[in-house]
């Protein structure tokens, strides 16, 4: 089975800052707003809010063994402080070659290092538009195989049923034969809009049989960015909770600084606000209510990436942080009130004792 035309996209998602001013960035570099193209009917309000910026860089093709990337790399910037780096590889030749390509791209250190260098270089250029720049260690990589056409007519449904084992091996980057349970799990999240297209979504890769799959690919890109942001935020909240527990324990022994604001309390409050803003920014960036098919695609990839579980974990930790913050604030207020009461008692005592001393 020969692939006539198609592309493979290797994606790397980074958290790089608290926020990126996209309008200011657009004035600094030549960019275009990356809006979803709708091949299906969709009302005008279906789009990113705000639309990310896509920066395309011309570069020498990268050699990955026998594989060569195209001579351009896309960097997509999101206002909530994320950058997605996308490499494109032409797909022409035997379908079986996709397994070799999937293995090559799995945790590819060469592409990851190149992607990080490009992000660092771009951030230097747009530094004035970036709020609290810091590239996190967390990186989410993902692979999308987009097959536009085969050398001969292919019944997509029949192709999928007859090559389930091969498709699962490509999705899992696994050359050895997989069990029936593993195959079933790998290809379980699939969706199609018409008889000629199909999207199979897994945690490492997706395979799209679609002559015009830009909109589906854009949803997959955004979900990958959302996942890295959820992982990053979850890690930050773990650190914040650890610091909050330590601060809560120390607050029992600390009375000297009760009359001025607590540094720990301010820091925890700032982390709580930053976390809530990032969480809302990521979850409200893309509205899919206007296109039911893409909304179903997003639900599938959300299930595969366990985004609902990440959301629940983050909300639970934000609530815990809020509870600790309130307890620390209440304790600080109580200590201050106690100190003020002692001061009042002392002043009353002085007011009574001094006149008696003067009389004697």
C-alpha positions in Angstrom: 0.0 0.0 0.0 1.6 3.2 -1.2 1.0 6.7 0.3 0.7 9.2 -2.6 0.7 12.4 -0.5 0.7 13.3 3.2 2.6 14.8 6.0 3.9 13.8 9.4 4.0 16.5 12.1 6.3 16.2 15.1 5.1 18.6 17.9 6.8 19.9 21.0 4.8 22.0 23.5 6.6 24.2 26.0 5.5 26.4 28.9 7.6 29.6 28.6 6.0 32.4 30.6 3.1 33.6 32.7 1.7 35.4 29.6 2.6 36.5 26.1 1.2 39.8 24.7 0.3 38.5 21.2 -0.5 42.0 19.8 2.9 43.3 20.8 4.6 40.1 19.5 2.8 40.6 16.2 4.3 44.1 15.9 7.8 42.7 16.7 7.9 39.8 14.3 6.1 39.1 11.0 3.3 36.7 12.0 -0.2 35.6 11.1 -3.0 34.8 13.5 -3.6 31.1 13.4 -7.4 30.7 13.0 -9.0 27.4 12.5 -10.2 26.8 8.9 -13.6 25.2 8.7 -14.3 22.8 6.0 -17.6 22.0 7.7 -20.3 24.4 8.7 -19.5 26.4 11.8 -20.9 29.7 13.3 -18.4 32.6 13.4 -17.9 32.5 17.1 -16.1 29.1 16.8 -12.5 30.1 17.2 -9.6 30.7 19.5 -10.0 33.5 22.1 -7.6 35.1 21.5 -6.1 33.5 18.3 -2.5 32.3 18.7 0.3 33.6 16.5 2.1 31.3 14.1 5.7 32.1 13.2 7.2 30.2 10.3 11.0 29.9 10.2 13.0 28.8 7.1 15.7 26.4 8.0 18.0 23.7 6.6 16.2 20.3 6.6 17.1 18.2 9.7 18.4 14.7 9.1 17.0 12.0 11.4 18.7 9.0 10.1 17.2 8.3 6.8 14.4 10.8 7.4 14.6 14.5 6.4 12.3 17.2 7.7 10.9 20.0 5.4 12.8 23.3 5.3 10.4 25.2 7.5 9.5 25.0 11.2 6.3 26.6 12.7 6.2 28.1 16.2 2.7 28.8 17.5 2.5 31.2 20.5 -0.5 31.2 22.9 -1.4 34.2 25.1 -1.3 32.1 28.3 2.5 31.5 27.9 2.9 28.4 25.8 4.8 27.8 22.6 4.3 24.9 20.2 7.1 23.9 17.8 5.9 21.9 14.8 8.2 20.0 12.4 6.8 18.7 9.1 8.0 15.5 7.3 6.7 14.5 3.8 4.9 11.2 3.7 5.4 9.4 0.3 6.0 5.7 -0.1 5.0 2.5 1.6 2.5 2.7 4.4 4.7 0.3 6.4 7.3 3.1 6.6 5.2 4.8 9.2 6.3 2.4 11.8 10.0 3.3 11.2 9.1 6.9 11.4 7.1 6.5 14.6 10.0 4.7 16.3 12.4 7.4 15.1 10.3 10.3 16.5 9.6 8.6 19.8 11.4 10.7 22.5 13.7 12.1 19.8 16.4 14.0 21.6 17.7 15.7 18.4 14.4 17.3 17.6 13.7 18.2 21.3 17.1 20.0 21.6 16.5 21.9 18.3 13.0 22.8 19.4 14.2 24.2 22.7 16.9 26.3 20.9 14.3 27.8 18.6 12.0 28.7 21.5 14.9 30.3 23.4 15.9 32.3 20.3 12.4 33.5 19.7 11.9 34.5 23.3 15.1 36.7 23.1 13.5 38.5 20.1 10.1 39.1 21.7 11.3 39.5 25.3 9.5 42.9 25.7 6.2 41.1 25.0 6.7 38.2 27.5 5.7 38.4 31.1 8.0 36.6 33.6 9.8 34.5 31.0 10.9 31.0 32.2 11.1 27.9 30.0 9.8 25.0 32.1 11.5 21.6 32.0 8.1 20.0 31.1 7.8 19.2 27.4 5.0 17.4 25.6 5.9 15.7 22.3 3.3 14.3 19.9 3.2 12.9 16.4 0.4 13.3 13.8 0.4 11.2 10.7 -1.8 12.9 8.1 -2.4 10.8 5.0 -4.1 12.8 2.2 -4.3 10.1 -0.5 -3.0 6.7 -1.5 -1.7 5.6 -4.8 -4.9 3.6 -5.4 -8.5 4.0 -4.1 -8.8 2.8 -0.5 -11.9 2.0 1.5 -10.9 3.7 4.8 -13.1 1.6 7.0 -12.0 -1.7 5.4 -8.4 -0.5 5.6 -8.7 0.2 9.3 -10.3 -3.2 10.0 -7.8 -5.2 8.1 -4.7 -3.4 9.5 -5.6 -2.9 13.1 -2.4 -4.6 14.3 -0.2 -2.4 12.1 -2.1 0.8 13.0 -1.7 0.0 16.7 2.1 -0.6 16.3 2.5 2.8 14.5 0.5 4.6 17.2 2.5 3.0 20.1 5.9 3.1 18.2 6.2 -0.6 19.0 7.7 -3.0 16.4 6.8 -6.2 18.3 3.4 -7.7 17.9 0.8 -6.4 20.3 -1.9 -8.3 22.2 -5.5 -8.0 21.2 -6.2 -6.0 24.3 -3.4 -3.5 23.4 -4.5 -3.3 19.8 -8.1 -2.6 20.9 -7.0 0.1 23.3 -4.7 1.8 20.8 -7.4 2.2 18.2 -10.3 2.6 20.5 -10.5 6.5 20.2 -11.5 7.0 16.6 -13.9 9.3 14.8 -14.9 10.1 11.2 -17.1 12.7 9.6 -17.7 11.1 6.2 -17.0 7.7 4.6 -13.7 8.9 3.2 -12.0 10.2 6.4 -11.0 8.8 9.7 -9.0 10.0 12.8 -7.5 7.5 15.2 -6.2 9.2 18.4 -3.7 7.7 20.8 -1.5 9.1 23.6 1.8 9.1 21.5 0.4 9.7 18.1 -2.7 10.1 15.9 -3.3 8.9 12.4 -5.6 11.0 10.1 -6.9 9.7 6.9 -8.1 13.0 5.5 -7.5 15.1 2.4 -8.1 18.3 4.4 -7.4 17.7 8.1 -6.1 21.1 9.1 -8.9 21.7 11.6 -8.6 18.3 13.3 -4.9 18.7 13.5 -5.3 22.2 15.1 -7.5 20.7 17.8 -4.8 18.0 18.4 -2.1 20.7 18.6 -4.1 22.7 21.2 -4.8 19.6 23.3 -1.1 18.9 23.4 -0.4 22.4 24.6 -3.2 22.1 27.1 -1.7 18.9 28.5 1.8 20.5 29.0 0.1 23.5 30.8 -1.9 21.2 33.0 1.3 19.2 33.9 3.2 22.4 34.6 0.5 23.9 36.7 0.0 20.7 38.7 3.7 20.6 39.4 3.7 24.3 40.5 0.8 23.6 42.8 2.6 20.7 44.4 5.5 23.0 45.1 3.1 25.7 46.5 1.4 23.2 48.7 4.7 21.9 50.1 5.7 25.5 50.9 2.3 26.3 52.3 2.4 23.3 54.7 5.9 24.4 55.9 4.7 27.9 56.4 1.6 26.7 58.3 3.9 24.7 60.6 6.3 27.6 61.1 3.5 30.0 61.9 2.9 28.4 65.3 6.4 29.5 66.4 6.6 32.9 64.8 5.2 36.0 66.6 7.9 38.6 66.0 6.6 39.6 62.5 2.9 39.5 63.3 2.4 43.3 62.9 3.5 43.3 59.2 2.4 41.2 56.2 3.7 37.6 56.0 6.0 37.0 53.1 4.9 33.4 52.9 1.3 34.4 52.9 1.9 36.9 50.1 3.8 34.2 48.1 1.1 31.6 48.5 -1.6 34.1 47.6 0.4 35.0 44.4 0.8 31.3 43.4 -2.9 30.8 44.0 -3.8 33.7 41.8 -1.3 32.7 39.1 -2.6 29.2 39.1 -6.2 30.2 38.8 -5.5 32.6 36.0 -3.5 30.1 34.0 -6.1 27.4 34.5 -8.9 29.7 33.3 -6.8 31.0 30.4 -6.0 27.5 29.1 -9.6 26.2 29.5 -11.2 29.2 27.9 -8.8 29.7 25.0 -10.6 27.5 22.5 -14.4 27.4 22.1 -15.7 24.3 20.3 -19.4 24.7 20.8 -20.0 25.8 17.2 -18.7 22.7 15.5 -20.1 19.5 16.9 -17.7 17.3 15.0 -14.6 19.1 16.2 -16.1 19.2 19.7 -16.3 15.4 19.5 -12.7 15.2 18.3 -11.7 17.4 21.3 -13.6 15.1 23.7 -11.8 12.1 22.3 -8.3 13.5 22.6 -9.2 14.9 26.1 -10.2 11.3 27.2 -6.9 9.9 25.7 -4.8 12.6 27.5 -6.9 12.3 30.7 -7.4 16.1 30.7 -10.5 15.8 32.9 -8.4 14.0 35.6 -5.7 16.8 35.3 -8.5 19.4 35.7 -9.9 17.7 38.8 -6.5 17.4 40.4 -5.7 21.0 39.8 -9.0 22.2 41.1 -8.6 20.1 44.2 -5.1 21.5 44.8 -6.3 25.1 44.2 -9.1 24.5 46.8 -6.5 23.1 49.3 -4.3 26.0 48.7 -7.2 28.4 49.3 -8.0 26.6 52.5 -4.4 26.8 53.8 -4.3 30.5 52.8 -7.4 31.2 54.8 -6.1 29.3 57.8 -2.8 31.2 57.7 -4.6 34.5 57.3 -7.0 33.7 60.1 -4.2 32.6 62.4 -2.1 35.7 61.6 -5.2 37.9 62.3 -5.8 36.1 65.6 -2.2 36.5 66.7 -2.3 40.2 65.9 -5.5 40.7 67.8 -4.0 38.9 70.8 -0.9 41.1 70.7 -3.1 44.3 70.4 -5.1 43.1 73.4 -1.9 42.7 75.4 -0.8 46.2 74.3 -4.1 47.7 75.4 -3.8 45.9 78.8 -0.3 47.1 79.2 -1.3 50.7 78.3 -4.2 50.6 80.9 -1.8 49.2 83.5 0.7 52.0 82.8 -2.1 54.6 82.9 -3.1 53.3 86.4 0.4 52.7 87.8 2.1 56.0 86.7 -0.3 58.3 88.6 0.1 56.2 91.7 3.9 56.4 91.4 3.8 60.2 91.1 1.6 60.5 94.2 4.1 58.7 96.4 
